[in-house]
Amino acid sequence: MLSIVVPTYCEADNIPLLAERLHGVLTSRGIQYELLISDDNSPDDTRDVVARLAVNFPIRLLQPESRDKDLSLSVIDGIKAATNDLVVVMDADLSHPPEVVALMLEQLREDDEVFVVGSRYVPGGSFDRDWSLFRFLNSHIATLITKPLVSCQDPMSGFFALCRSRIGDYERLNPIGYKIGLELMVRGNFSRVVEVPIRFQDREIGESKLNLGQQLKFLRHLRRLYTARFGTVGEFLSYGLVGASGFIVDLFFYYLFQLMGAPHQVARALSFWPAVSWNWLFNRITTFGERKRRSHGRQWLEFVLTSLFGFSINWGVYYLLTTHVAFFDEYRLAALVTGVGVASVFNFVMSSLYVYNEKRQ
């Protein structure tokens, strides 16, 4: 027996097509199955569509009403409600070929400790050549930045199969957005990832759920997974990325104040303030976003006070290097970078232990 979980939102037009193709493929191979439509309370007629299909197909609807809308949570709801241990998760829009489901099931029957992925990027796999350059780059960049987390060519895939007993404690799951497969690969108890090639076909009916909001959720989700996998090291990497963006702000104002006539030492001191405010805000949102939050004003002041001490190290290194070392006096940017690097570790420790010291939620 197999349970197929399909997370949906406004997919009423696609559900009948998916149900018919799945039924034809699976029954021809003698595979008994159930189809779970885990819906995010769509405002369309999904409920009526599933009720009509239930007359002829083993299909049922899940529509929890006591949580926020989130496709990842819909997948978890579906997996929990499945009556079988072997589960396939796929989209409703037919971008994931139903014909591959039987092959994915074979992989699970051979070894139920593996996580099976329908992959676009292994030999034999492909994607729609009508993709825009932006979408192509978006997919490959997202794949690249997950490399430290999982050994998988297509970790962004929403088409996967697993034995749900390998998930373990559901309370450990903390997804956001739509990349629930990546969440399960990182937090689940799987021996390895097996990739099955698929031909990914763009939807013909309805609109894609991929938008800027979902991409921002993905970045937040990715940070959570880095922290889960690498702990403090993951937070430090996030802190470093925020600091790098703050450095650009710092650099902008450093040169701006000099253009306005300030001596370079004074410009170096003044550029601290917009940069430190930037770093405080984005560390609050990203690096330490899973920790309980205090009031903005108090936390900003604490961040500034600790950063001032770190900045005294930063500025002191800059001053000593530009004053006493001819190379750094000629290449002042190198002195600035050196000062930032020396102070970064101190700032991170103080931020983690003092400014954002609340426990992770």
FIDOMI-556737 format. One line per 4 residues: number of its first residue (from 1); their letters; for each residue x, y, z of C-alpha. Coordinates in Angstrom, 3 decimals. Layout:
<atoms>
NUM	A	X:Y:Z ~ ...
</atoms>
This chain:
<atoms>
1	MLSI	0.000:0.000:0.000 ~ 1.101:3.529:-0.782 ~ -0.061:6.947:0.407 ~ 0.324:9.884:-1.970
5	VVPT	0.268:13.326:-0.359 ~ -0.502:16.321:-2.566 ~ -0.315:19.772:-0.928 ~ -2.662:22.188:-2.673
9	YCEA	-3.828:25.757:-2.761 ~ -6.274:26.746:-5.512 ~ -5.599:23.630:-7.579 ~ -9.221:22.510:-8.122
13	DNIP	-8.769:22.372:-11.904 ~ -5.652:20.196:-11.699 ~ -6.794:17.658:-9.109 ~ -9.069:15.603:-11.466
17	LLAE	-6.307:15.321:-14.077 ~ -3.797:14.190:-11.464 ~ -6.216:11.678:-9.930 ~ -6.970:10.097:-13.311
21	RLHG	-3.318:9.767:-14.354 ~ -2.221:8.376:-10.999 ~ -5.057:5.857:-10.955 ~ -4.232:4.628:-14.432
25	VLTS	-0.507:4.290:-13.719 ~ -0.817:2.583:-10.331 ~ -3.728:0.232:-10.961 ~ -2.072:-1.035:-14.144
29	RGIQ	0.841:-2.139:-11.942 ~ -1.383:-3.607:-9.237 ~ -0.381:-0.957:-6.672 ~ -2.974:-0.168:-4.028
33	YELL	-2.887:3.427:-2.911 ~ -4.673:6.337:-1.292 ~ -4.523:9.931:-2.539 ~ -4.516:12.610:0.165
37	ISDD	-5.282:16.158:-0.949 ~ -3.814:18.250:1.867 ~ -5.347:21.615:1.112 ~ -4.392:24.995:2.568
41	NSPD	-8.056:26.074:2.822 ~ -8.346:27.144:-0.788 ~ -11.124:29.625:-1.616 ~ -11.975:27.654:-4.784
45	DTRD	-14.174:24.545:-5.072 ~ -11.488:22.028:-4.057 ~ -13.804:20.487:-1.459 ~ -16.561:19.789:-4.026
49	VVAR	-14.083:18.483:-6.595 ~ -12.592:15.961:-4.167 ~ -16.056:14.869:-3.021 ~ -17.033:14.080:-6.620
53	LAVN	-13.779:12.225:-7.304 ~ -14.137:10.142:-4.139 ~ -16.975:8.229:-5.833 ~ -14.501:6.613:-8.259
57	FPIR	-11.032:7.072:-6.728 ~ -9.426:6.359:-3.297 ~ -9.086:10.057:-2.554 ~ -9.748:12.112:0.553
61	LLQP	-9.399:15.728:1.592 ~ -7.592:17.312:4.533 ~ -8.379:20.946:5.297 ~ -7.102:21.958:8.764
65	ESRD	-8.413:25.341:9.821 ~ -6.478:25.996:13.030 ~ -3.097:27.001:11.597 ~ -1.470:29.527:9.278
69	KDLS	-1.416:28.865:5.539 ~ 1.821:27.090:4.638 ~ 2.364:24.373:2.028 ~ 5.102:22.726:4.087
73	LSVI	2.684:22.308:6.970 ~ 0.153:20.847:4.535 ~ 2.681:18.165:3.608 ~ 3.301:17.340:7.271
77	DGIK	-0.459:17.147:7.870 ~ -0.771:14.742:4.959 ~ 2.097:12.504:6.085 ~ 0.655:12.310:9.598
81	AATN	-2.797:11.420:8.246 ~ -1.509:8.734:5.845 ~ -2.642:5.187:6.561 ~ 0.537:3.677:5.084
85	DLVV	4.204:3.960:6.057 ~ 5.392:4.416:2.470 ~ 4.560:7.934:1.300 ~ 5.073:9.894:-1.919
89	VMDA	4.764:13.686:-1.933 ~ 4.126:15.470:-5.221 ~ 2.559:18.621:-6.663 ~ -0.939:18.776:-8.094
93	DLSH	-0.036:20.656:-11.269 ~ 1.376:17.609:-13.149 ~ 4.867:19.087:-13.198 ~ 5.850:15.834:-11.440
97	PPEV	5.192:12.857:-13.760 ~ 2.857:10.298:-12.126 ~ 4.545:7.570:-14.170 ~ 7.646:7.845:-11.924
101	VALM	5.736:7.125:-8.700 ~ 5.972:3.347:-9.200 ~ 9.758:3.556:-9.652 ~ 10.106:5.623:-6.481
105	LEQL	8.041:3.027:-4.627 ~ 10.405:0.291:-5.853 ~ 13.357:2.152:-4.348 ~ 11.595:2.346:-0.977
109	REDD	10.657:-1.329:-1.031 ~ 14.314:-2.214:-1.618 ~ 15.507:-0.020:1.262 ~ 13.066:1.901:3.442
113	EVFV	15.888:3.906:5.061 ~ 16.535:5.978:1.927 ~ 15.003:9.295:0.923 ~ 13.952:9.130:-2.737
117	VGSR	13.957:12.325:-4.806 ~ 12.488:12.918:-8.242 ~ 15.447:14.798:-9.694 ~ 15.810:17.131:-12.655
121	YVPG	19.595:17.285:-12.460 ~ 20.810:13.678:-12.651 ~ 21.447:11.824:-15.943 ~ 18.123:11.220:-17.613
125	GSFD	16.432:14.125:-15.825 ~ 15.425:17.399:-17.457 ~ 13.364:20.535:-17.040 ~ 11.216:22.704:-19.260
129	RDWS	13.450:24.590:-21.714 ~ 11.025:27.500:-21.643 ~ 12.384:28.522:-18.242 ~ 13.545:32.119:-18.094
133	LFRF	17.194:32.849:-17.308 ~ 16.108:34.226:-13.933 ~ 14.251:31.040:-12.998 ~ 17.153:28.890:-14.178
137	LNSH	19.683:30.855:-12.117 ~ 17.318:30.979:-9.149 ~ 17.052:27.180:-9.109 ~ 20.769:26.526:-9.506
141	IATL	21.880:29.137:-6.984 ~ 19.394:27.770:-4.444 ~ 20.766:24.279:-5.089 ~ 24.346:25.477:-4.684
145	ITKP	23.815:27.061:-1.273 ~ 22.281:23.862:0.101 ~ 25.367:21.767:-0.733 ~ 26.774:21.870:2.820
149	LVSC	23.455:20.526:4.124 ~ 22.656:17.542:1.901 ~ 24.253:15.278:-0.689 ~ 21.661:15.721:-3.424
153	QDPM	21.705:17.130:-6.953 ~ 18.142:18.455:-6.713 ~ 17.410:19.322:-3.055 ~ 14.777:21.843:-4.182
157	SGFF	12.553:19.085:-5.559 ~ 9.045:18.829:-4.162 ~ 8.676:15.304:-5.565 ~ 9.954:12.730:-3.092
161	ALCR	9.199:9.458:-1.342 ~ 9.990:8.186:2.131 ~ 9.093:5.766:4.875 ~ 7.443:8.027:7.392
165	SRIG	8.825:6.122:10.378 ~ 12.230:7.587:9.405 ~ 11.031:11.114:10.147 ~ 11.261:10.483:13.869
169	DYER	10.022:13.245:16.134 ~ 7.665:15.538:14.223 ~ 8.207:18.212:16.878 ~ 11.756:18.671:15.561
173	LNPI	10.424:19.803:12.195 ~ 10.372:23.556:11.726 ~ 9.554:24.261:8.063 ~ 8.508:27.494:6.447
177	GYKI	7.518:28.048:2.826 ~ 7.463:25.196:0.373 ~ 10.809:23.326:0.504 ~ 9.649:20.651:2.909
181	GLEL	11.728:17.995:1.118 ~ 14.929:19.782:2.119 ~ 13.640:20.029:5.696 ~ 13.025:16.285:5.862
185	MVRG	16.371:15.407:4.281 ~ 18.227:17.475:6.889 ~ 16.215:16.586:9.996 ~ 15.034:13.056:9.179
189	NFSR	16.801:9.773:9.964 ~ 17.633:8.678:6.430 ~ 20.677:6.638:5.446 ~ 21.151:8.360:2.093
193	VVEV	19.401:10.149:-0.755 ~ 18.480:8.230:-3.908 ~ 17.668:10.337:-6.978 ~ 15.345:9.138:-9.711
197	PIRF	15.462:11.120:-12.976 ~ 12.310:12.984:-13.978 ~ 11.207:15.230:-16.790 ~ 9.944:18.332:-14.973
201	QDRE	7.062:19.878:-16.927 ~ 5.791:23.391:-16.232 ~ 2.159:23.631:-15.210 ~ -0.467:24.256:-17.872
205	IGES	-3.350:25.196:-15.552 ~ -3.217:27.753:-12.747 ~ -0.428:29.988:-11.504 ~ 2.897:29.131:-9.908
209	KLNL	3.169:29.658:-6.126 ~ 6.798:30.772:-6.492 ~ 7.028:34.491:-5.746 ~ 9.252:36.902:-3.844
213	GQQL	7.523:36.088:-0.567 ~ 8.230:32.374:-1.008 ~ 11.859:33.087:-1.895 ~ 12.311:35.131:1.282
217	KFLR	10.723:32.299:3.262 ~ 13.196:29.917:1.648 ~ 16.123:32.023:2.848 ~ 14.694:32.069:6.380
221	HLRR	14.155:28.323:6.180 ~ 17.692:27.784:4.935 ~ 19.086:29.706:7.894 ~ 17.064:27.513:10.264
225	LYTA	18.503:24.387:8.661 ~ 22.084:25.659:8.803 ~ 21.585:26.379:12.500 ~ 20.022:22.947:13.042
229	RFGT	22.844:21.160:11.204 ~ 25.819:23.212:12.362 ~ 24.590:24.882:15.576 ~ 26.647:27.922:16.573
233	VGEF	28.755:27.572:13.429 ~ 25.577:28.058:11.368 ~ 24.718:31.186:13.344 ~ 28.243:32.487:12.863
237	LSYG	27.975:32.012:9.093 ~ 24.689:33.911:9.080 ~ 26.218:36.585:11.308 ~ 29.095:36.861:8.868
241	LVGA	26.752:37.315:5.899 ~ 24.844:40.041:7.728 ~ 28.154:41.622:8.679 ~ 29.258:41.521:5.033
245	SGFI	26.127:43.400:3.992 ~ 26.699:45.835:6.872 ~ 30.244:46.307:5.656 ~ 28.886:47.548:2.327
249	VDLF	26.745:50.055:4.234 ~ 29.777:51.003:6.319 ~ 31.921:51.446:3.223 ~ 29.284:53.557:1.484
253	FYYL	29.085:56.041:4.342 ~ 32.868:55.946:4.910 ~ 33.435:57.351:1.412 ~ 30.336:59.553:1.509
257	FQLM	31.532:61.414:4.602 ~ 34.968:61.917:3.022 ~ 33.307:63.319:-0.090 ~ 31.537:65.719:2.258
261	GAPH	34.922:66.910:3.552 ~ 35.474:64.819:6.699 ~ 38.991:63.487:7.459 ~ 39.217:59.762:6.869
265	QVAR	39.546:58.960:10.612 ~ 36.379:60.968:11.349 ~ 34.577:59.364:8.394 ~ 35.573:55.983:9.783
269	ALSF	33.979:56.854:13.134 ~ 30.762:58.270:11.656 ~ 30.134:55.402:9.241 ~ 29.808:53.095:12.231
273	WPAV	26.302:54.293:13.132 ~ 24.288:53.424:10.013 ~ 26.222:50.153:9.697 ~ 25.615:49.073:13.300
277	SWNW	21.889:49.823:13.006 ~ 21.721:47.778:9.816 ~ 23.525:44.840:11.454 ~ 21.347:44.947:14.562
281	LFNR	18.115:44.829:12.563 ~ 19.111:42.046:10.178 ~ 20.676:39.907:12.894 ~ 17.430:40.273:14.815
285	ITTF	15.442:39.128:11.753 ~ 17.802:36.455:10.421 ~ 20.746:35.167:12.481 ~ 18.913:35.159:15.795
289	GERK	15.395:35.233:14.364 ~ 14.378:32.016:16.119 ~ 15.071:33.468:19.549 ~ 12.423:35.237:21.560
293	RRSH	12.563:38.961:21.020 ~ 12.898:41.830:23.434 ~ 11.855:45.420:22.748 ~ 13.536:47.081:19.780
297	GRQW	14.936:50.044:21.721 ~ 16.537:48.038:24.507 ~ 18.051:45.479:22.178 ~ 19.373:48.130:19.779
301	LEFV	21.062:49.929:22.678 ~ 22.635:46.693:23.913 ~ 23.835:45.888:20.401 ~ 25.313:49.383:20.012
305	LTSL	27.094:49.230:23.375 ~ 28.693:45.855:22.657 ~ 29.475:46.904:19.094 ~ 31.153:50.084:20.360
309	FGFS	33.586:47.962:22.299 ~ 34.126:45.826:19.240 ~ 34.416:48.982:17.176 ~ 37.100:50.313:19.514
313	INWG	39.095:47.210:18.581 ~ 38.179:47.726:14.924 ~ 39.091:51.428:14.864 ~ 42.199:50.886:16.996
317	VYYL	43.549:48.333:14.536 ~ 42.705:50.669:11.654 ~ 44.390:53.647:13.351 ~ 47.548:51.762:14.320
321	LTTH	47.940:50.199:10.892 ~ 47.413:53.413:8.923 ~ 49.623:55.397:11.322 ~ 52.551:53.028:11.705
325	VAFF	52.555:50.808:8.626 ~ 53.239:52.491:5.301 ~ 51.471:49.786:3.287 ~ 48.210:50.251:5.160
329	DEYR	48.482:54.035:5.021 ~ 48.617:53.727:1.242 ~ 45.947:51.003:1.076 ~ 43.547:52.176:3.772
333	LAAL	40.762:49.865:2.640 ~ 42.973:46.911:3.583 ~ 43.375:48.399:7.071 ~ 39.611:48.837:7.342
337	VTGV	38.992:45.217:6.355 ~ 41.589:43.988:8.836 ~ 39.960:45.930:11.657 ~ 36.543:44.542:10.793
341	GVAS	37.864:40.984:10.766 ~ 39.607:41.277:14.139 ~ 36.460:42.627:15.816 ~ 33.985:40.212:14.187
345	VFNF	34.547:37.243:16.478 ~ 34.232:39.430:19.577 ~ 31.005:40.980:18.269 ~ 29.471:37.585:17.493
349	VMSS	30.233:36.178:20.942 ~ 28.748:39.235:22.646 ~ 25.675:39.181:20.393 ~ 25.028:35.480:20.989
353	LYVY	25.613:35.504:24.753 ~ 24.295:38.926:25.677 ~ 22.271:40.866:23.096 ~ 20.271:37.946:21.624
357	NEKR	20.718:35.593:24.550 ~ 17.123:34.321:24.716 ~ 16.613:30.636:23.958 ~ 15.664:29.596:20.460
361	Q	11.936:29.034:20.002
</atoms>
